[in-house]
Amino acid sequence: MEESTTIQEITQRLDKLTPWQQKQILNSVLSFLGEPIRGTSGEELLKFVGLFPPEDLDQIKQAIEEDCELIDESQW
């Protein structure tokens, strides 16, 4: 398969992916090239402020601290 044909096929298939999937592909390509991956801007994240009640956030934080910060050395 010629290089231009490969690029065309990739482009056609990318159009069928969701924007989130396309972003994941872009991040993979950037990673392959050794280029930095840009994250979500703070401005874009502002739309989530106040979305969860503080009590729910406390429960989430507690669950993370209790369950996610543990290391099971027998699994390594």
C-alpha distance (Angstrom), angle and dihedral (degrees) to the residues before:
residue distance angle dihedral
M1 . . .
E2 3.76 . .
E3 3.79 119.9 .
S4 3.80 93.8 -116.5
T5 3.81 90.5 50.6
T6 3.80 90.1 52.2
I7 3.79 92.0 50.6
Q8 3.81 90.7 48.4
E9 3.80 91.9 50.2
I10 3.80 91.8 49.2
T11 3.80 91.1 49.0
Q12 3.80 92.8 50.2
R13 3.79 92.4 50.0
L14 3.81 93.7 46.0
D15 3.80 89.0 62.4
K16 3.82 88.6 63.1
L17 3.81 93.9 56.6
T18 3.79 126.7 89.2
P19 3.82 117.2 -106.4
W20 3.83 89.2 -105.7
Q21 3.82 91.2 53.1
Q22 3.79 90.6 47.6
K23 3.82 89.6 52.8
Q24 3.81 90.0 51.9
I25 3.82 90.1 52.4
L26 3.81 90.4 49.1
N27 3.80 90.7 50.9
S28 3.80 89.9 51.0
V29 3.80 92.0 50.9
L30 3.82 91.0 48.3
S31 3.79 89.1 49.6
F32 3.82 91.5 51.1
L33 3.80 89.0 51.7
G34 3.80 93.0 47.3
E35 3.80 91.5 -118.7
P36 3.80 123.4 141.8
I37 3.78 117.4 -95.6
R38 3.79 114.3 -130.4
G39 3.78 116.7 -136.3
T40 3.78 131.3 -152.6
S41 3.78 114.9 -62.8
G42 3.79 119.6 -115.0
E43 3.78 89.0 -121.9
E44 3.79 90.6 58.7
L45 3.81 91.3 48.8
L46 3.82 92.5 54.1
K47 3.80 90.2 82.1
F48 3.81 88.0 71.5
V49 3.81 95.7 56.1
G50 3.79 110.0 118.8
L51 3.79 93.5 9.6
F52 3.82 93.0 121.7
P53 3.79 126.1 46.6
P54 3.84 112.5 -113.9
E55 3.82 90.6 -115.9
D56 3.80 91.2 58.8
L57 3.80 90.9 48.9
D58 3.81 90.1 51.9
Q59 3.81 90.0 53.0
I60 3.81 91.7 48.4
K61 3.81 91.3 48.7
Q62 3.80 91.3 49.0
A63 3.81 92.4 49.4
I64 3.80 90.8 50.7
E65 3.78 92.8 48.8
E66 3.80 93.1 47.5
D67 3.80 100.7 40.8
C68 3.78 110.8 19.3
E69 3.78 102.5 46.5
L70 3.78 94.1 58.4
I71 3.79 121.4 105.9
D72 3.78 119.4 -151.2
E73 3.79 100.8 -157.7
S74 3.80 92.0 -169.9
Q75 3.82 89.1 68.9
W76 3.79 94.7 58.3
